[in-house]
Every structure is written in C-alpha cells, then in structure tokens.
Amino acid sequence: MLYNSNLVTEHFAKYSYSDSDFEVELKLLVEEVIVERGYVQIYTGDGKGKTTAAVGLSVRAALAGEKVFIGQFIKGMKYSELSLPNYIDRIVIEQFGRRCFIKNNPESQDLEAARNGLARAREIIIGREFGVVVLDEIFIAHYYRLISTEDIRRLISSKPEETELVLTGRKAPSEILDEADLVTEMKEIKHYYSAGVQAREGIEY
C-alpha cells in the first residue's frame, strides 16, 4: 500500500486519544493519506529493453520505499539483476525456469517450472506484501503455451487495488493488452547483434 507513514506518526505524536477515538481517527487518517492506486503495465515488442525497463522501475520503487517482487518466467540462467537483493533488501527475485533456453518445443520440466511460477505469482499478488510485482517474460511462457491467456487474466483480476503489476515479454496477446493501463512496445530500429556483437554481462544479462 502506498502511503506516507511519516504523516501518520507526526499526526498522532501531537495528540492524546482514548482507545476508541484513536481507532476511529487512525482509520480516517490512513484512508486520507493513501496517495494512489496501482496499475497494470506491459512492456512487449521485439526490441531490446523490456526486462531492463522493468528492473529500472523496480529499483526506483524500492528506493522510494516500496517492497518489490520480481518473478522471472523461462529464465533460470545467471543474470546480473539476480544480485539486486544484495544491494537493495526491499527487492526479492525468484526464477521460474531452467538453466537453458527453450530452442524448439518446451519439455515437461519447462511446463512444471512455469506452472510453479504461476502459483507463486498468484500467492505473491494475493498476499499483498509487495507494492510492486514484476512478472518478467510471462508472455514468452504464454507463447510456448506453458500458461494460458486465462491464467494471466486471473492474475490481473486478483491484483489488489494498491499493487502495481508489471508484465513483460514479446508477443503479448491482444486480449491482455486490452486489460492493461499502460502498454509500451519496444521496436527494434537497429541492433549491434546484427554486426556480430555477442551478449555482454551487465548490459544484456
């Protein structure tokens, strides 16, 4: 929940209340200082930058005091952002994939990892512990038919009012785009991969 805890502390430091008065006043004040509701954001498209944008948003939110959960579908390899909790304790990252890319058809282990990730994501969202929830590459899991459009729709509908939900990955289905509050499509204009540049640690992973 997004609220100014300092305002609450300062307010009650000034006055003395009976228990019943305190409860009523606290309820009214907390309702007053909630500053905004959370939205559903989508980063999709064939261009570079989807995960990068979501990680940047996560860092900003954590530095503003929010707890952030990042769940990475498909991914099980080493990525530099996995070290984030070592520097910012408000960020939690978990991976829901194997230590390899899906090159052709997904295997049973890929399906199991994605389904476990889906259950974990639902648990995190419903639990309301995290103000920002990022589900990275969830649309690639959808593309490989590891999770369904209805699965994603149910995640969105289970989102508490105050939670910011960020979904990333290529090939986001149009039905889900319609339910989002913000959609950004990353479009590749030019990429150094075409010149033979390999993925670089700290930049691409």
Backbone as CSV, one residue per row, in Angstrom:
resi,resn,N_x,N_y,N_z,CA_x,CA_y,CA_z,C_x,C_y,C_z
1,MET,0.846,-1.192,0.000,0.000,0.000,0.000,0.879,1.240,0.000
2,LEU,0.555,2.222,-0.843,1.342,3.431,-0.949,0.774,4.505,-0.033
3,TYR,1.494,4.829,1.037,1.038,5.869,1.944,2.226,6.508,2.630
4,ASN,1.999,7.684,3.205,3.063,8.433,3.863,3.042,8.103,5.357
5,SER,3.907,7.178,5.776,3.917,6.750,7.176,4.371,7.867,8.104
6,ASN,5.210,8.779,7.626,5.666,9.899,8.454,4.507,10.802,8.851
7,LEU,3.559,10.965,7.936,2.396,11.803,8.226,1.587,11.208,9.368
8,VAL,1.410,9.892,9.347,0.674,9.222,10.416,1.382,9.411,11.754
9,THR,2.709,9.175,11.772,3.494,9.292,13.007,3.434,10.709,13.561
10,GLU,3.626,11.709,12.714,3.628,13.098,13.152,2.261,13.512,13.687
11,HIS,1.216,13.006,13.033,-0.135,13.384,13.441,-0.431,12.906,14.868
12,PHE,-0.150,11.654,15.157,-0.509,11.093,16.453,0.462,11.486,17.553
13,ALA,1.612,12.010,17.216,2.559,12.479,18.231,2.061,13.763,18.893
14,LYS,1.136,14.445,18.241,0.666,15.735,18.732,-0.489,15.624,19.730
15,TYR,-1.163,14.470,19.733,-2.405,14.398,20.489,-2.438,13.182,21.411
16,SER,-3.400,13.232,22.347,-3.644,12.108,23.241,-5.074,11.632,22.988
17,TYR,-5.258,10.322,22.816,-6.562,9.779,22.456,-6.957,8.651,23.398
18,SER,-8.266,8.483,23.572,-8.759,7.244,24.164,-8.624,6.158,23.096
19,ASP,-8.745,4.894,23.492,-8.576,3.801,22.536,-9.574,3.888,21.390
20,SER,-10.863,4.172,21.718,-11.888,4.211,20.678,-11.668,5.393,19.743
21,ASP,-11.332,6.556,20.311,-11.053,7.722,19.471,-9.855,7.466,18.571
22,PHE,-8.863,6.804,19.116,-7.641,6.510,18.369,-7.954,5.639,17.156
23,GLU,-8.771,4.613,17.354,-9.097,3.690,16.263,-9.850,4.411,15.148
24,VAL,-10.799,5.254,15.509,-11.575,5.986,14.509,-10.681,6.956,13.752
25,GLU,-9.874,7.699,14.499,-9.002,8.690,13.879,-7.973,8.033,12.967
26,LEU,-7.430,6.897,13.393,-6.431,6.193,12.597,-7.031,5.713,11.282
27,LYS,-8.240,5.156,11.356,-8.902,4.680,10.149,-9.111,5.812,9.151
28,LEU,-9.597,6.947,9.641,-9.841,8.082,8.755,-8.548,8.623,8.157
29,LEU,-7.511,8.676,8.978,-6.250,9.234,8.506,-5.581,8.343,7.478
30,VAL,-5.582,7.035,7.715,-4.971,6.115,6.752,-5.691,6.189,5.413
31,GLU,-7.027,6.286,5.450,-7.778,6.428,4.204,-7.393,7.717,3.487
32,GLU,-7.089,8.745,4.259,-6.773,10.048,3.670,-5.411,10.062,2.998
33,VAL,-4.414,9.348,3.593,-3.049,9.500,3.098,-2.663,8.492,2.030
34,ILE,-3.572,7.573,1.684,-3.284,6.723,0.529,-3.227,7.618,-0.700
35,VAL,-2.095,7.564,-1.434,-1.879,8.560,-2.473,-2.245,8.089,-3.866
36,GLU,-2.237,6.780,-4.133,-2.572,6.359,-5.478,-2.816,4.862,-5.522
37,ARG,-3.540,4.428,-6.537,-3.745,3.001,-6.726,-2.680,2.464,-7.674
38,GLY,-2.534,1.165,-7.703,-1.571,0.546,-8.610,-2.205,0.269,-9.969
39,TYR,-1.370,0.207,-10.981,-1.835,-0.020,-12.349,-1.196,-1.282,-12.929
40,VAL,-1.694,-1.676,-14.082,-1.126,-2.807,-14.814,-0.314,-2.262,-15.985
41,GLN,0.973,-2.553,-15.985,1.875,-2.100,-17.043,2.358,-3.298,-17.856
42,ILE,2.502,-3.092,-19.153,3.018,-4.134,-20.053,4.151,-3.564,-20.887
43,TYR,5.264,-4.297,-20.925,6.374,-3.995,-21.834,6.525,-5.182,-22.776
44,THR,6.279,-4.959,-24.050,6.318,-6.036,-25.031,7.028,-5.547,-26.295
45,GLY,6.997,-6.343,-27.360,7.651,-5.968,-28.613,8.953,-6.722,-28.832
46,ASP,9.491,-6.600,-30.050,10.691,-7.347,-30.444,11.992,-6.616,-30.138
47,GLY,11.918,-5.396,-29.662,13.128,-4.632,-29.382,13.697,-4.912,-28.003
48,LYS,14.958,-4.539,-27.826,15.635,-4.698,-26.533,15.077,-3.696,-25.525
49,GLY,15.017,-4.104,-24.251,14.702,-3.127,-23.217,13.542,-3.456,-22.302
50,LYS,12.867,-4.569,-22.527,11.674,-4.879,-21.729,12.041,-5.201,-20.274
51,THR,12.937,-6.165,-20.117,13.385,-6.501,-18.760,14.140,-5.340,-18.144
52,THR,14.952,-4.660,-18.957,15.718,-3.515,-18.468,14.797,-2.447,-17.896
53,ALA,13.706,-2.168,-18.588,12.749,-1.173,-18.110,12.101,-1.623,-16.807
54,ALA,11.734,-2.907,-16.727,11.076,-3.414,-15.534,12.024,-3.414,-14.328
55,VAL,13.287,-3.757,-14.569,14.266,-3.739,-13.480,14.519,-2.306,-13.015
56,GLY,14.610,-1.378,-13.959,14.792,0.028,-13.590,13.631,0.549,-12.771
57,LEU,12.416,0.209,-13.170,11.233,0.598,-12.398,11.294,0.004,-10.991
58,SER,11.746,-1.236,-10.901,11.831,-1.917,-9.608,12.799,-1.214,-8.669
59,VAL,13.951,-0.830,-9.204,14.944,-0.126,-8.392,14.379,1.200,-7.903
60,ARG,13.739,1.931,-8.795,13.153,3.222,-8.418,12.102,3.056,-7.326
61,ALA,11.233,2.059,-7.488,10.181,1.834,-6.489,10.775,1.452,-5.138
62,ALA,11.784,0.586,-5.157,12.408,0.155,-3.904,13.090,1.319,-3.197
63,LEU,13.735,2.172,-3.958,14.407,3.327,-3.365,13.403,4.351,-2.831
64,ALA,12.164,4.251,-3.310,11.094,5.115,-2.791,10.390,4.478,-1.589
65,GLY,10.845,3.273,-1.199,10.297,2.642,-0.009,9.378,1.462,-0.247
66,GLU,9.121,1.130,-1.517,8.232,0.006,-1.807,8.969,-1.329,-1.746
67,LYS,8.251,-2.376,-1.352,8.774,-3.731,-1.485,8.430,-4.237,-2.879
68,VAL,9.404,-4.868,-3.536,9.247,-5.272,-4.930,9.536,-6.764,-5.079
69,PHE,8.659,-7.451,-5.781,8.889,-8.854,-6.127,9.069,-8.965,-7.631
70,ILE,10.146,-9.612,-8.062,10.394,-9.878,-9.477,10.404,-11.385,-9.682
71,GLY,9.479,-11.884,-10.470,9.445,-13.295,-10.832,9.805,-13.429,-12.305
72,GLN,10.813,-14.219,-12.610,11.287,-14.370,-13.991,10.857,-15.727,-14.549
73,PHE,9.897,-15.704,-15.463,9.488,-16.920,-16.155,10.537,-17.290,-17.202
74,ILE,10.612,-18.586,-17.521,11.510,-19.140,-18.547,12.970,-19.096,-18.115
75,LYS,13.374,-18.029,-17.458,14.789,-17.820,-17.132,15.218,-18.646,-15.921
76,GLY,16.383,-19.281,-16.061,16.985,-19.990,-14.947,18.493,-19.806,-14.946
77,MET,18.956,-18.995,-15.889,20.393,-18.745,-16.037,20.806,-17.569,-15.154
78,LYS,22.094,-17.293,-15.159,22.635,-16.193,-14.359,22.394,-14.868,-15.074
79,TYR,21.740,-13.963,-14.393,21.551,-12.596,-14.878,22.039,-11.647,-13.786
80,SER,22.603,-10.546,-14.199,23.205,-9.625,-13.228,22.192,-9.096,-12.218
81,GLU,20.934,-8.960,-12.645,19.929,-8.406,-11.731,19.632,-9.334,-10.560
82,LEU,20.055,-10.590,-10.638,19.852,-11.504,-9.514,20.609,-11.053,-8.272
83,SER,21.601,-10.179,-8.458,22.377,-9.661,-7.323,21.703,-8.468,-6.649
84,LEU,20.613,-7.983,-7.217,19.958,-6.788,-6.676,19.627,-6.895,-5.182
85,PRO,19.084,-8.026,-4.712,18.761,-8.103,-3.278,19.973,-7.955,-2.364
86,ASN,21.175,-8.172,-2.898,22.382,-7.968,-2.091,22.626,-6.487,-1.808
87,TYR,22.045,-5.637,-2.635,22.238,-4.190,-2.510,20.992,-3.466,-2.019
88,ILE,19.822,-4.006,-2.386,18.553,-3.371,-2.006,17.673,-4.443,-1.392
89,ASP,17.524,-4.423,-0.084,16.824,-5.522,0.589,15.314,-5.487,0.398
90,ARG,14.791,-4.435,-0.204,13.350,-4.385,-0.464,12.980,-5.135,-1.744
91,ILE,13.976,-5.640,-2.481,13.717,-6.359,-3.726,13.940,-7.856,-3.514
92,VAL,12.979,-8.647,-3.956,13.076,-10.105,-3.945,12.972,-10.594,-5.385
93,ILE,13.871,-11.490,-5.803,13.846,-12.039,-7.155,13.824,-13.562,-7.093
94,GLU,12.924,-14.148,-7.864,12.863,-15.605,-7.999,12.743,-15.961,-9.478
95,GLN,13.329,-17.088,-9.864,13.281,-17.538,-11.251,12.392,-18.770,-11.382
96,PHE,11.636,-18.807,-12.479,10.718,-19.910,-12.753,11.084,-20.565,-14.087
97,GLY,12.335,-20.956,-14.217,12.775,-21.583,-15.456,13.976,-22.465,-15.216
98,ARG,14.448,-23.101,-16.285,15.610,-23.972,-16.190,16.856,-23.230,-16.653
99,ARG,18.005,-23.857,-16.497,19.277,-23.227,-16.841,19.606,-23.380,-18.330
100,CYS,18.608,-23.151,-19.159,18.823,-23.212,-20.608,17.660,-22.513,-21.293
101,PHE,17.877,-22.129,-22.545,16.819,-21.510,-23.333,15.929,-22.599,-23.942
102,ILE,14.679,-22.255,-24.203,13.800,-23.146,-24.949,14.048,-22.890,-26.426
103,LYS,14.650,-23.840,-27.118,15.024,-23.621,-28.518,13.940,-24.081,-29.482
104,ASN,13.293,-25.164,-29.174,12.246,-25.686,-30.050,10.962,-25.871,-29.249
105,ASN,10.656,-27.101,-28.925,9.465,-27.362,-28.130,9.823,-27.451,-26.652
106,PRO,9.023,-26.856,-25.788,9.304,-26.957,-24.350,9.166,-28.390,-23.861
107,GLU,9.898,-28.716,-22.813,9.846,-30.039,-22.222,8.986,-30.014,-20.964
108,SER,8.773,-31.182,-20.407,7.892,-31.274,-19.238,8.424,-30.443,-18.072
109,GLN,9.768,-30.346,-17.965,10.355,-29.555,-16.885,10.043,-28.075,-17.043
110,ASP,9.956,-27.625,-18.312,9.614,-26.226,-18.571,8.176,-25.941,-18.132
111,LEU,7.299,-26.875,-18.440,5.898,-26.720,-18.044,5.767,-26.702,-16.529
112,GLU,6.461,-27.601,-15.866,6.398,-27.659,-14.411,6.909,-26.368,-13.780
113,ALA,8.027,-25.852,-14.309,8.603,-24.614,-13.769,7.638,-23.445,-13.954
114,ALA,7.013,-23.375,-15.136,6.084,-22.273,-15.410,4.840,-22.365,-14.537
115,ARG,4.327,-23.578,-14.354,3.131,-23.726,-13.526,3.430,-23.407,-12.062
116,ASN,4.616,-23.816,-11.603,5.026,-23.459,-10.239,5.177,-21.946,-10.102
117,GLY,5.722,-21.317,-11.156,5.873,-19.864,-11.147,4.528,-19.159,-11.125
118,LEU,3.582,-19.692,-11.860,2.238,-19.118,-11.888,1.601,-19.170,-10.503
119,ALA,1.739,-20.308,-9.846,1.177,-20.458,-8.499,1.862,-19.508,-7.520
120,ARG,3.171,-19.373,-7.663,3.917,-18.476,-6.790,3.514,-17.020,-7.038
121,ALA,3.347,-16.656,-8.298,2.928,-15.289,-8.632,1.565,-14.976,-8.034
122,ARG,0.665,-15.926,-8.126,-0.672,-15.727,-7.555,-0.588,-15.545,-6.036
123,GLU,0.243,-16.347,-5.405,0.436,-16.247,-3.959,0.990,-14.878,-3.564
124,ILE,1.967,-14.402,-4.332,2.586,-13.106,-4.048,1.582,-11.974,-4.211
125,ILE,0.817,-12.016,-5.292,-0.143,-10.945,-5.566,-1.231,-10.899,-4.496
126,ILE,-1.791,-12.039,-4.188,-2.869,-12.098,-3.199,-2.362,-11.740,-1.806
127,GLY,-1.091,-12.056,-1.530,-0.527,-11.811,-0.205,-0.368,-10.351,0.162
128,ARG,-0.305,-9.461,-0.829,-0.278,-8.010,-0.616,0.957,-7.518,0.144
129,GLU,1.996,-8.337,0.199,3.215,-7.911,0.893,4.029,-6.936,0.045
130,PHE,3.900,-7.056,-1.284,4.730,-6.281,-2.197,3.892,-5.231,-2.918
131,GLY,4.375,-3.990,-2.895,3.677,-2.914,-3.580,3.825,-2.974,-5.084
132,VAL,4.932,-3.568,-5.547,5.195,-3.724,-6.985,5.512,-5.192,-7.252
133,VAL,4.831,-5.766,-8.236,5.081,-7.152,-8.641,5.412,-7.155,-10.124
134,VAL,6.590,-7.667,-10.472,7.040,-7.765,-11.858,7.059,-9.229,-12.264
135,LEU,6.370,-9.560,-13.346,6.381,-10.926,-13.881,7.072,-10.876,-15.240
136,ASP,8.384,-11.075,-15.190,9.246,-10.927,-16.357,9.113,-12.139,-17.282
137,GLU,8.995,-11.874,-18.578,8.903,-12.907,-19.621,7.671,-13.805,-19.477
138,ILE,6.645,-13.293,-18.826,5.429,-14.095,-18.704,4.784,-14.332,-20.065
139,PHE,4.987,-13.396,-20.990,4.376,-13.564,-22.311,5.121,-14.583,-23.168
140,ILE,6.394,-14.813,-22.908,7.108,-15.888,-23.597,6.619,-17.238,-23.078
141,ALA,6.368,-17.324,-21.779,5.775,-18.542,-21.236,4.411,-18.791,-21.877
142,HIS,3.671,-17.725,-22.115,2.378,-17.843,-22.800,2.564,-18.271,-24.245
143,TYR,3.544,-17.704,-24.918,3.810,-18.034,-26.324,4.104,-19.525,-26.489
144,TYR,4.828,-20.095,-25.535,5.148,-21.524,-25.586,4.039,-22.388,-24.983
145,ARG,2.906,-21.779,-24.686,1.715,-22.462,-24.189,1.959,-23.162,-22.847
146,LEU,2.851,-22.566,-22.062,3.087,-23.080,-20.719,2.053,-22.530,-19.742
147,ILE,1.541,-21.353,-20.056,0.424,-20.775,-19.315,-0.558,-20.199,-20.328
148,SER,-1.788,-20.034,-19.926,-2.835,-19.592,-20.854,-3.159,-18.112,-20.691
149,THR,-3.893,-17.604,-21.668,-4.386,-16.229,-21.579,-5.261,-16.069,-20.339
150,GLU,-6.072,-17.073,-20.065,-6.951,-17.015,-18.905,-6.150,-17.007,-17.603
151,ASP,-5.019,-17.715,-17.579,-4.147,-17.687,-16.396,-3.695,-16.255,-16.106
152,ILE,-3.267,-15.553,-17.160,-2.790,-14.180,-16.987,-3.939,-13.259,-16.593
153,ARG,-5.074,-13.478,-17.212,-6.238,-12.655,-16.876,-6.628,-12.814,-15.404
154,ARG,-6.530,-14.031,-14.896,-6.861,-14.267,-13.493,-5.861,-13.585,-12.560
155,LEU,-4.586,-13.562,-12.962,-3.597,-12.847,-12.160,-3.953,-11.363,-12.069
156,ILE,-4.310,-10.792,-13.207,-4.657,-9.366,-13.238,-5.883,-9.095,-12.368
157,SER,-6.886,-9.952,-12.479,-8.121,-9.724,-11.724,-7.921,-9.921,-10.219
158,SER,-6.887,-10.685,-9.835,-6.622,-10.903,-8.410,-5.775,-9.795,-7.797
159,LYS,-5.318,-8.863,-8.614,-4.448,-7.780,-8.143,-5.193,-6.871,-7.177
160,PRO,-4.640,-6.672,-5.975,-5.241,-5.683,-5.064,-5.179,-4.276,-5.660
161,GLU,-6.059,-3.436,-5.232,-6.153,-2.078,-5.782,-4.826,-1.335,-5.726
162,GLU,-4.064,-1.526,-4.650,-2.859,-0.715,-4.450,-1.604,-1.292,-5.097
163,THR,-1.680,-2.491,-5.663,-0.493,-3.157,-6.211,-0.224,-2.734,-7.654
164,GLU,1.029,-2.426,-7.945,1.465,-2.155,-9.317,1.929,-3.479,-9.917
165,LEU,1.335,-3.884,-11.030,1.655,-5.156,-11.668,2.302,-4.885,-13.022
166,VAL,3.520,-5.414,-13.215,4.284,-5.174,-14.443,4.527,-6.512,-15.134
167,LEU,4.095,-6.612,-16.388,4.222,-7.841,-17.169,5.116,-7.575,-18.377
168,THR,6.069,-8.476,-18.647,6.972,-8.249,-19.771,7.059,-9.476,-20.673
169,GLY,7.596,-9.248,-21.868,7.853,-10.333,-22.808,7.305,-10.032,-24.189
170,ARG,7.930,-10.621,-25.181,7.436,-10.493,-26.554,6.084,-11.176,-26.704
171,LYS,5.388,-10.771,-27.741,4.163,-11.454,-28.169,3.060,-11.451,-27.111
172,ALA,2.872,-10.324,-26.482,1.760,-10.198,-25.534,0.439,-10.346,-26.281
173,PRO,-0.477,-11.189,-25.809,-1.753,-11.377,-26.510,-2.621,-10.133,-26.438
174,SER,-3.346,-9.880,-27.504,-4.157,-8.665,-27.594,-5.208,-8.595,-26.495
175,GLU,-5.719,-9.756,-26.072,-6.737,-9.768,-25.023,-6.195,-9.197,-23.714
176,ILE,-4.908,-9.422,-23.464,-4.298,-8.921,-22.235,-3.915,-7.444,-22.396
177,LEU,-3.492,-7.061,-23.591,-3.195,-5.640,-23.845,-4.422,-4.788,-23.522
178,ASP,-5.584,-5.295,-23.848,-6.821,-4.550,-23.614,-7.086,-4.319,-22.130
179,GLU,-6.549,-5.176,-21.273,-6.810,-5.066,-19.838,-5.766,-4.224,-19.101
180,ALA,-4.699,-3.849,-19.793,-3.617,-3.087,-19.158,-3.949,-1.598,-19.123
181,ASP,-3.317,-0.899,-18.191,-3.449,0.556,-18.110,-2.360,1.257,-18.908
182,LEU,-1.226,0.588,-19.068,-0.095,1.141,-19.823,0.527,0.027,-20.650
183,VAL,0.733,0.276,-21.934,1.386,-0.689,-22.820,2.481,0.032,-23.587
184,THR,3.705,-0.480,-23.466,4.828,0.047,-24.235,5.366,-1.055,-25.130
185,GLU,5.476,-0.759,-26.420,6.035,-1.726,-27.369,7.459,-1.316,-27.731
186,MET,8.402,-2.185,-27.418,9.799,-1.949,-27.781,9.993,-2.372,-29.239
187,LYS,10.363,-1.421,-30.076,10.542,-1.705,-31.501,12.016,-1.609,-31.862
188,GLU,12.537,-2.666,-32.482,13.942,-2.657,-32.881,14.122,-1.840,-34.166
189,ILE,14.899,-0.788,-34.070,15.272,0.008,-35.240,16.654,-0.413,-35.739
190,LYS,17.552,-0.612,-34.790,18.918,-1.016,-35.118,19.497,-1.743,-33.907
191,HIS,20.249,-2.799,-34.135,20.810,-3.577,-33.032,22.196,-4.072,-33.422
192,TYR,23.150,-3.950,-32.495,24.523,-4.368,-32.783,24.676,-5.882,-32.874
193,TYR,23.649,-6.638,-32.493,23.708,-8.090,-32.699,23.934,-8.419,-34.172
194,SER,23.308,-7.626,-35.058,23.427,-7.884,-36.498,24.854,-7.706,-36.999
195,ALA,25.689,-7.008,-36.207,27.102,-6.837,-36.570,27.975,-7.888,-35.892
196,GLY,27.328,-8.868,-35.240,28.071,-9.955,-34.624,28.443,-9.743,-33.170
197,VAL,27.962,-8.667,-32.557,28.270,-8.405,-31.148,27.505,-9.405,-30.276
198,GLN,28.217,-10.070,-29.384,27.605,-11.057,-28.501,27.015,-10.375,-27.260
199,ALA,26.122,-11.083,-26.604,25.516,-10.552,-25.367,26.590,-10.288,-24.331
200,ARG,26.498,-9.136,-23.676,27.521,-8.697,-22.730,26.977,-8.671,-21.302
201,GLU,27.772,-9.184,-20.379,27.364,-9.185,-18.991,27.204,-7.762,-18.480
202,GLY,26.120,-7.503,-17.785,25.864,-6.172,-17.262,25.096,-5.288,-18.230
203,ILE,25.014,-5.711,-19.489,24.258,-4.948,-20.489,23.071,-5.756,-20.976
204,GLU,23.340,-6.962,-21.493,22.265,-7.834,-21.948,21.862,-8.862,-20.879
205,TYR,22.739,-9.146,-19.951,22.379,-10.125,-18.929,23.148,-9.826,-17.637
